Amino acid sequence: MAKLFVNGQAVEQFFDAKMPQHAVAKLVAENFGEESTFSVELTVEEALQQSREVVRSALEQQVADSESLLGTTSDTVHLLLNELSGFVNKLSSAQTLAEMRASTESLKTAIGDVETKVTNGELSFPYQTKGQSDVMADIISRANGVDAVIKAQ
């Protein structure tokens, strides 16, 4: 839990880190006087959570709301699933090298230019900025968490 310091002294060991700054200022002024100064010391987890909330708020204000982002993600997954399914089906029945190459055409048309755009700097993905190992850790953690909840039902 966060700690509240007033005039350099810890006054609250289990402070609510989500309390708005103006509310903390009012609380401090009412209980310790108008001239009092304060600071809030966050735990590492609380600081990370606040950082995530700032990023999510910026995304919603500057890019799209959560529902739109989810819709785009869903569209991406459906496109890839359909194209991959077609590729696998064509590839599995290919008898010649020419048929194998032909099996890639639909998938290449759908997503073939993505690699070029990434290479040229026209496109970047959040996982690249976050770092692939951090993203994989999140994927594993969430997958295991969701699976545990489903198993417990």
KOLPALUM-435364 format. One record per residue: residue number from 1; x, y, z of N, C-alpha, C in turn; residue in one letter; chain. Coordinates in steps of 0.02 Angstrom, whole numbers, padded with zeros to 5 digits, m for minus. Layout:
residues N
ATOM   kekol      n.X      n.Y      n.Z     ca.X     ca.Y     ca.Z      c.X      c.Y      c.Z   roke   sero
ATOM     NUM        X        Y        Z        X        Y        Z        X        Y        Z      A      A
...
This chain:
residues 153
ATOM   kekol      n.X      n.Y      n.Z     ca.X     ca.Y     ca.Z      c.X      c.Y      c.Z   roke   sero
ATOM       1    00042   m00060    00000    00000    00000    00000    00044    00062    00000      M      A
ATOM       2    00016    00115   m00027    00051    00179   m00030    00057    00208    00041      A      A
ATOM       3    00106    00252    00049    00116    00286    00112    00107    00360    00101      K      A
ATOM       4    00073    00393    00148    00064    00466    00146    00113    00498    00194      L      A
ATOM       5    00152    00545    00168    00198    00583    00209    00174    00655    00212      F      A
ATOM       6    00169    00683    00273    00150    00753    00282    00206    00787    00321      V      A
ATOM       7    00230    00841    00294    00286    00878    00324    00345    00832    00340      N      A
ATOM       8    00357    00785    00295    00414    00740    00301    00404    00681    00347      G      A
ATOM       9    00346    00674    00376    00332    00619    00422    00279    00572    00392      Q      A
ATOM      10    00290    00506    00399    00241    00458    00376    00181    00461    00423      A      A
ATOM      11    00123    00475    00395    00062    00481    00436    00011    00427    00420      V      A
ATOM      12    00019    00394    00363   m00029    00342    00344    00010    00288    00307      E      A
ATOM      13    00012    00228    00334    00049    00172    00305    00008    00135    00252      Q      A
ATOM      14   m00057    00141    00252   m00100    00103    00207   m00144    00151    00167      F      A
ATOM      15   m00112    00197    00134   m00146    00251    00098   m00171    00227    00031      F      A
ATOM      16   m00230    00250    00011   m00259    00232   m00054   m00224    00270   m00110      D      A
ATOM      17   m00186    00234   m00150   m00146    00264   m00204   m00190    00294   m00259      A      A
ATOM      18   m00253    00276   m00261   m00296    00300   m00315   m00332    00365   m00296      K      A
ATOM      19   m00322    00389   m00235   m00354    00451   m00215   m00326    00508   m00257      M      A
ATOM      20   m00370    00548   m00288   m00348    00603   m00330   m00306    00654   m00291      P      A
ATOM      21   m00259    00685   m00325   m00212    00732   m00294   m00250    00788   m00257      Q      A
ATOM      22   m00302    00815   m00288   m00339    00870   m00256   m00373    00847   m00192      H      A
ATOM      23   m00396    00785   m00190   m00428    00758   m00130   m00376    00749   m00074      A      A
ATOM      24   m00316    00727   m00092   m00262    00719   m00042   m00244    00788   m00014      V      A
ATOM      25   m00239    00837   m00058   m00222    00905   m00036   m00274    00931    00013      A      A
ATOM      26   m00337    00919   m00002   m00391    00942    00042   m00387    00905    00110      K      A
ATOM      27   m00377    00840    00108   m00371    00800    00168   m00314    00824    00212      L      A
ATOM      28   m00257    00837    00181   m00198    00861    00218   m00211    00930    00248      V      A
ATOM      29   m00240    00975    00208   m00254    01042    00233   m00302    01041    00292      A      A
ATOM      30   m00354    00999    00288   m00403    00994    00342   m00375    00964    00405      E      A
ATOM      31   m00330    00915    00397   m00305    00878    00456   m00238    00903    00482      N      A
ATOM      32   m00198    00937    00440   m00131    00956    00461   m00117    01030    00450      F      A
ATOM      33   m00164    01067    00422   m00156    01138    00412   m00141    01155    00340      G      A
ATOM      34   m00160    01216    00322   m00153    01240    00253   m00081    01243    00229      E      A
ATOM      35   m00033    01254    00273    00037    01262    00254    00074    01195    00249      E      A
ATOM      36    00040    01141    00264    00073    01075    00263    00090    01054    00193      S      A
ATOM      37    00146    01018    00188    00165    00988    00124    00157    00912    00130      T      A
ATOM      38    00147    00880    00073    00136    00808    00075    00166    00775    00014      F      A
ATOM      39    00176    00710    00020    00196    00669   m00036    00167    00600   m00025      S      A
ATOM      40    00160    00563   m00080    00134    00495   m00077    00187    00449   m00105      V      A
ATOM      41    00207    00399   m00066    00256    00350   m00088    00220    00288   m00110      E      A
ATOM      42    00227    00270   m00173    00193    00213   m00201    00237    00151   m00197      L      A
ATOM      43    00205    00093   m00194    00241    00030   m00202    00259    00024   m00276      T      A
ATOM      44    00304   m00021   m00292    00323   m00032   m00362    00262   m00051   m00402      V      A
ATOM      45    00221   m00096   m00375    00161   m00119   m00411    00112   m00062   m00423      E      A
ATOM      46    00102   m00019   m00373    00057    00039   m00381    00084    00087   m00433      E      A
ATOM      47    00149    00098   m00434    00179    00142   m00484    00171    00114   m00554      A      A
ATOM      48    00181    00048   m00561    00171    00016   m00626    00098    00021   m00649      L      A
ATOM      49    00052    00011   m00602   m00019    00015   m00618   m00037    00086   m00640      Q      A
ATOM      50   m00012    00136   m00605   m00026    00205   m00625    00003    00220   m00694      Q      A
ATOM      51    00062    00193   m00708    00093    00203   m00773    00050    00171   m00828      S      A
ATOM      52    00025    00110   m00815   m00019    00077   m00864   m00082    00118   m00876      R      A
ATOM      53   m00110    00146   m00822   m00172    00185   m00829   m00160    00248   m00870      E      A
ATOM      54   m00102    00279   m00862   m00085    00338   m00901   m00080    00320   m00975      V      A
ATOM      55   m00046    00265   m00990   m00039    00243   m01060   m00107    00225   m01089      V      A
ATOM      56   m00147    00189   m01052   m00214    00170   m01077   m00258    00231   m01089      R      A
ATOM      57   m00254    00279   m01046   m00292    00341   m01055   m00269    00377   m01118      S      A
ATOM      58   m00203    00381   m01128   m00177    00414   m01187   m00198    00377   m01251      A      A
ATOM      59   m00197    00311   m01248   m00220    00272   m01306   m00292    00287   m01322      L      A
ATOM      60   m00334    00289   m01270   m00405    00302   m01281   m00417    00372   m01309      E      A
ATOM      61   m00378    00420   m01285   m00387    00489   m01308   m00357    00501   m01377      Q      A
ATOM      62   m00301    00468   m01393   m00264    00484   m01454   m00272    00433   m01510      Q      A
ATOM      63   m00292    00371   m01494   m00294    00319   m01545   m00365    00293   m01554      V      A
ATOM      64   m00391    00259   m01503   m00458    00230   m01508   m00480    00206   m01439      A      A
ATOM      65   m00545    00199   m01430   m00569    00172   m01367   m00556    00097   m01364      D      A
ATOM      66   m00564    00069   m01305   m00549   m00003   m01294   m00589   m00048   m01341      S      A
ATOM      67   m00652   m00032   m01351   m00694   m00073   m01394   m00670   m00072   m01466      E      A
ATOM      68   m00648   m00015   m01490   m00621   m00010   m01559   m00556   m00048   m01565      S      A
ATOM      69   m00512   m00042   m01514   m00450   m00080   m01515   m00463   m00154   m01515      L      A
ATOM      70   m00512   m00176   m01475   m00531   m00246   m01473   m00559   m00268   m01541      L      A
ATOM      71   m00598   m00225   m01573   m00625   m00241   m01639   m00570   m00249   m01691      G      A
ATOM      72   m00521   m00205   m01689   m00464   m00210   m01735   m00425   m00274   m01723      T      A
ATOM      73   m00415   m00290   m01660   m00380   m00352   m01642   m00419   m00412   m01667      T      A
ATOM      74   m00484   m00411   m01657   m00526   m00466   m01681   m00523   m00472   m01756      S      A
ATOM      75   m00527   m00417   m01792   m00522   m00418   m01865   m00455   m00449   m01887      D      A
ATOM      76   m00401   m00429   m01853   m00335   m00455   m01870   m00331   m00530   m01860      T      A
ATOM      77   m00357   m00553   m01803   m00355   m00625   m01789   m00397   m00663   m01840      V      A
ATOM      78   m00456   m00638   m01857   m00499   m00672   m01905   m00467   m00674   m01975      H      A
ATOM      79   m00436   m00619   m01995   m00402   m00617   m02060   m00346   m00670   m02060      L      A
ATOM      80   m00305   m00671   m02008   m00250   m00719   m02005   m00275   m00791   m02003      L      A
ATOM      81   m00327   m00803   m01964   m00355   m00871   m01959   m00381   m00895   m02026      L      A
ATOM      82   m00417   m00852   m02061   m00444   m00871   m02126   m00388   m00883   m02177      N      A
ATOM      83   m00340   m00837   m02180   m00285   m00843   m02228   m00241   m00903   m02211      E      A
ATOM      84   m00227   m00914   m02147   m00186   m00971   m02127   m00221   m01036   m02142      L      A
ATOM      85   m00286   m01038   m02130   m00325   m01098   m02145   m00322   m01115   m02220      S      A
ATOM      86   m00331   m01064   m02262   m00326   m01075   m02334   m00257   m01098   m02355      G      A
ATOM      87   m00206   m01068   m02325   m00137   m01087   m02340   m00124   m01159   m02321      F      A
ATOM      88   m00144   m01178   m02261   m00132   m01247   m02237   m00169   m01297   m02282      V      A
ATOM      89   m00231   m01282   m02298   m00270   m01327   m02340   m00239   m01336   m02410      N      A
ATOM      90   m00217   m01281   m02440   m00186   m01284   m02506   m00118   m01319   m02503      K      A
ATOM      91   m00079   m01302   m02452   m00013   m01331   m02445   m00017   m01407   m02433      L      A
ATOM      92   m00066   m01428   m02394   m00071   m01499   m02378   m00089   m01542   m02438      S      A
ATOM      93   m00120   m01511   m02489   m00137   m01550   m02548   m00089   m01538   m02606      S      A
ATOM      94   m00040   m01494   m02596    00008   m01480   m02650    00051   m01541   m02664      A      A
ATOM      95    00062   m01553   m02728    00102   m01609   m02750    00170   m01587   m02779      Q      A
ATOM      96    00173   m01526   m02801    00234   m01502   m02833    00257   m01438   m02800      T      A
ATOM      97    00318   m01420   m02815    00345   m01357   m02789    00304   m01298   m02814      L      A
ATOM      98    00282   m01301   m02876    00241   m01247   m02904    00175   m01241   m02866      A      A
ATOM      99    00145   m01297   m02848    00083   m01295   m02809    00096   m01269   m02738      E      A
ATOM     100    00153   m01286   m02710    00170   m01259   m02644    00177   m01183   m02646      M      A
ATOM     101    00212   m01159   m02698    00219   m01086   m02705    00151   m01053   m02717      R      A
ATOM     102    00110   m01084   m02756    00043   m01056   m02770    00000   m01054   m02707      A      A
ATOM     103    00012   m01100   m02661   m00028   m01101   m02599   m00016   m01040   m02555      S      A
ATOM     104    00039   m01005   m02567    00055   m00946   m02526    00024   m00881   m02552      T      A
ATOM     105   m00003   m00882   m02613   m00024   m00820   m02646   m00076   m00781   m02606      E      A
ATOM     106   m00128   m00813   m02582   m00180   m00778   m02545   m00153   m00747   m02481      S      A
ATOM     107   m00113   m00785   m02445   m00082   m00760   m02383   m00034   m00703   m02398      L      A
ATOM     108    00004   m00710   m02451    00051   m00658   m02471    00014   m00594   m02490      K      A
ATOM     109   m00041   m00601   m02526   m00081   m00543   m02545   m00109   m00508   m02483      T      A
ATOM     110   m00132   m00548   m02434   m00163   m00520   m02375   m00113   m00485   m02328      A      A
ATOM     111   m00056   m00517   m02317   m00010   m00490   m02266    00062   m00484   m02290      I      A
ATOM     112    00076   m00498   m02352    00145   m00499   m02376    00183   m00434   m02369      G      A
ATOM     113    00148   m00378   m02371    00183   m00314   m02368    00197   m00291   m02297      D      A
ATOM     114    00172   m00327   m02247    00183   m00307   m02178    00258   m00307   m02161      V      A
ATOM     115    00293   m00360   m02178    00364   m00365   m02163    00403   m00308   m02195      E      A
ATOM     116    00387   m00291   m02257    00421   m00236   m02292    00409   m00170   m02256      T      A
ATOM     117    00347   m00159   m02235    00330   m00096   m02200    00366   m00092   m02133      K      A
ATOM     118    00372   m00147   m02098    00409   m00147   m02034    00483   m00133   m02048      V      A
ATOM     119    00511   m00166   m02097    00582   m00157   m02114    00596   m00086   m02134      T      A
ATOM     120    00551   m00055   m02172    00560    00014   m02195    00542    00067   m02143      N      A
ATOM     121    00517    00045   m02086    00498    00092   m02034    00430    00125   m02043      G      A
ATOM     122    00391    00101   m02091    00324    00128   m02103    00274    00102   m02052      E      A
ATOM     123    00290    00046   m02020    00245    00012   m01974    00286   m00015   m01915      L      A
ATOM     124    00260   m00005   m01856    00291   m00037   m01798    00235   m00062   m01753      S      A
ATOM     125    00250   m00116   m01718    00201   m00147   m01675    00218   m00135   m01602      F      A
ATOM     126    00167   m00129   m01560    00181   m00118   m01489    00226   m00171   m01458      P      A
ATOM     127    00220   m00234   m01480    00263   m00286   m01450    00337   m00272   m01463      Y      A
ATOM     128    00352   m00238   m01518    00421   m00222   m01533    00448   m00170   m01484      Q      A
ATOM     129    00406   m00122   m01466    00425   m00070   m01418    00429   m00099   m01348      T      A
ATOM     130    00381   m00140   m01330    00380   m00170   m01263    00437   m00219   m01253      K      A
ATOM     131    00454   m00253   m01306    00504   m00307   m01301    00470   m00374   m01305      G      A
ATOM     132    00493   m00416   m01350    00460   m00480   m01362    00458   m00524   m01299      Q      A
ATOM     133    00511   m00524   m01260    00512   m00567   m01201    00461   m00544   m01149      S      A
ATOM     134    00454   m00478   m01141    00403   m00452   m01094    00333   m00469   m01118      D      A
ATOM     135    00322   m00462   m01183    00256   m00478   m01211    00241   m00552   m01203      V      A
ATOM     136    00290   m00595   m01216    00279   m00667   m01207    00264   m00683   m01134      M      A
ATOM     137    00298   m00650   m01088    00284   m00661   m01016    00212   m00641   m00999      A      A
ATOM     138    00189   m00585   m01028    00119   m00564   m01017    00070   m00615   m01046      D      A
ATOM     139    00085   m00638   m01107    00041   m00687   m01139    00036   m00750   m01097      I      A
ATOM     140    00093   m00775   m01074    00094   m00836   m01034    00057   m00826   m00968      I      A
ATOM     141    00070   m00769   m00936    00037   m00755   m00872   m00038   m00750   m00879      S      A
ATOM     142   m00061   m00715   m00931   m00134   m00707   m00940   m00166   m00773   m00962      R      A
ATOM     143   m00132   m00810   m01005   m00159   m00874   m01026   m00166   m00921   m00967      A      A
ATOM     144   m00115   m00925   m00925   m00118   m00968   m00866   m00171   m00944   m00817      N      A
ATOM     145   m00178   m00878   m00809   m00228   m00851   m00764   m00299   m00866   m00788      G      A
ATOM     146   m00312   m00855   m00852   m00378   m00870   m00879   m00392   m00945   m00874      V      A
ATOM     147   m00343   m00986   m00891   m00352   m01059   m00887   m00367   m01081   m00816      D      A
ATOM     148   m00334   m01052   m00767   m00346   m01071   m00697   m00417   m01053   m00676      A      A
ATOM     149   m00442   m00995   m00698   m00511   m00976   m00682   m00560   m01024   m00715      V      A
ATOM     150   m00549   m01042   m00777   m00593   m01088   m00813   m00592   m01156   m00780      I      A
ATOM     151   m00534   m01180   m00761   m00529   m01246   m00728   m00564   m01246   m00660      K      A
ATOM     152   m00566   m01189   m00627   m00596   m01185   m00560   m00672   m01184   m00562      A      A
ATOM     153   m00700   m01172   m00621   m00773   m01166   m00627   m00808   m01233   m00627      Q      A
